[in-house]
Amino acid sequence: MTLLDHLRRMAGNNLWSNDRLYRAVLQLKLGEFSAERTSFFPSIEATLNHILAVDLLYLDFLEEGGVGAAAHDDFVPIDEPQALFAAQLAADRRLIAFCDRLSAVDLDRQVFTDRRADGMIPERIGDILAHVFLHDIHHRGQVHAMLSGTSVAPPQLDEFLLDYDVKLRKEEVERLGLKI
């Protein structure tokens, strides 16, 4: 497996994991989505909005969209879980499409990241992608833990890469149209 293959699989994992997580979140009782909880962000709602805002920021950097830090700074949090899920799904599909267009050479290509007062910092595409996946996994883990204190059990989020787990993800992978 090449690094590009791995990053493409991670983009698919991002979609799959978010799909599983949001399907649990959509089952929460009234008030549980926005209820204050102990974590880096004070609620499931705030954490999921943070994931999306950062994804949109880095997608702009990767696609060289020109919005820059405003992609994050001007982000308007979404307070309705279904609408937030739809927005995250769209971002995840953009990320998959971006990764599908890459060549191995692109992974070392630099794009500028707008770091506000620190300026425009060049970063390698491969490093940005690794960061995005790590960031999302980190915060999904926080949502997973917060779900433990709700009426909905947190879903398994680690049944994606191994052949042994195919039976546990097959239906979802097919429904999402992922190439695994």
Buried (B, 14 or more C-beta within 10 A) or exposed (E): EEEBEBBBBBBBBBBBBBBBBBEBBEBBEEEBBBBEBEBEBBBBBBBBBBBBBBBBBBBBBBBEEEBBBEBBEEBEEBEEBEEBBEBBBEBBBBBBEBBEEBEEEBBEEEBBBBEEEEEEEEBBBBEBBBBBBEBBBEBBBBBBBBBEEBEBEBBEBEBBBEEEEEEEBEEBBEEBEBEB
